[in-house]
């Protein structure tokens, strides 16, 4: 079986593998990557290929059915142009971008012409079938809170925050009444910052308080530091956390 197309792989695992191996995943539009987090199902097909003893070229099309009923497509270019002739992977949001990248490869892409894509694979029909099989998307499940010294967990999250605008003493006092909590990874991606790869992860720490109310801390973990050191920042709302990540990625 082709290890690039695994029919038993979940959509989440497929996306993580696809983005993880691509050399240029940080070039994909942020909005597109965030929408892909809601992918429910996927279909992959070999779009075109050329293989000789010393030259490997392949193009794959990956289509995703999203929770909102829409769909997105990623174009994957695979080529053996590395030092050891190992396969290199690149991802593009548009077929035209993938075509351009293929045309610029050393030794080109033999056979890459206007008839590219005549593979007999009807991606739109498969997406329509997936849509009918999936039915209406289920509503998001409520968080499952864990009873595990939640007040101390909140204290530790606040203590490791290094940003100057982190939540203050009032927030700390309110979270002393937390008796259950739930942690969710909301976002995770690699970016190119200061000429180096930097990882960004966003977590929501949701807390249930004794008075029955809920509140959250939003934690950004990243390595966009001059020496690549791991750093944590904590915010009281998701918007502020995302703006902080965006600001960090703009430091070029």
MORAMO-V975071 format. One record per backbone hydrogen bond with DSSP energy under -0.5 kcal/mol. CO is the residue of the C=O (numbers start at 1). NH is the residue of the N-H. If there is no record, write none. Layout:
CO,NH / CO,NH
//
This chain:
2,5 / 5,7 / 6,9 / 10,14 / 11,15 / 12,16 / 13,17 / 14,18 / 15,19 / 16,20 / 17,21 / 18,22 / 21,89 / 22,25 / 24,27 / 25,28 / 29,33 / 30,34 / 31,35 / 32,36 / 33,37 / 34,37 / 35,38 / 36,39 / 38,67 / 41,65 / 43,63 / 45,47 / 45,61 / 47,117 / 48,59 / 50,57 / 55,52 / 56,80 / 57,50 / 58,78 / 59,47 / 59,48 / 60,76 / 61,45 / 61,63 / 62,74 / 63,43 / 64,66 / 64,72 / 65,40 / 65,41 / 66,69 / 70,66 / 72,64 / 74,62 / 74,76 / 75,77 / 75,92 / 76,60 / 76,78 / 77,90 / 78,58 / 79,81 / 79,88 / 82,85 / 86,82 / 88,79 / 89,23 / 90,77 / 92,75 / 94,98 / 95,99 / 96,100 / 97,101 / 98,102 / 99,103 / 100,104 / 102,105 / 105,108 / 109,112 / 111,113 / 113,116 / 115,118 / 117,119 / 120,122 / 121,123 / 122,126 / 123,127 / 124,128 / 125,129 / 126,130 / 127,131 / 128,132 / 129,133 / 130,134 / 131,135 / 143,145 / 146,148 / 146,181 / 149,153 / 150,154 / 151,155 / 152,156 / 153,157 / 154,158 / 155,159 / 156,160 / 158,161 / 163,166 / 168,172 / 169,173 / 170,174 / 171,175 / 173,176 / 174,177 / 175,178 / 177,210 / 178,151 / 180,208 / 181,146 / 182,206 / 184,186 / 184,204 / 187,202 / 189,200 / 191,193 / 191,198 / 193,196 / 196,193 / 198,191 / 199,223 / 200,189 / 201,221 / 202,186 / 202,187 / 203,205 / 203,219 / 204,184 / 204,206 / 205,217 / 206,182 / 207,209 / 207,215 / 208,179 / 208,180 / 209,212 / 213,209 / 215,207 / 217,205 / 217,219 / 218,235 / 219,203 / 219,221 / 220,233 / 221,201 / 222,231 / 223,225 / 225,228 / 231,222 / 232,162 / 233,220 / 235,218 / 237,241 / 238,242 / 239,243 / 240,244 / 241,245 / 242,246 / 243,247 / 244,248 / 245,249 / 246,250 / 247,250 / 248,251 / 250,252 / 251,194
//
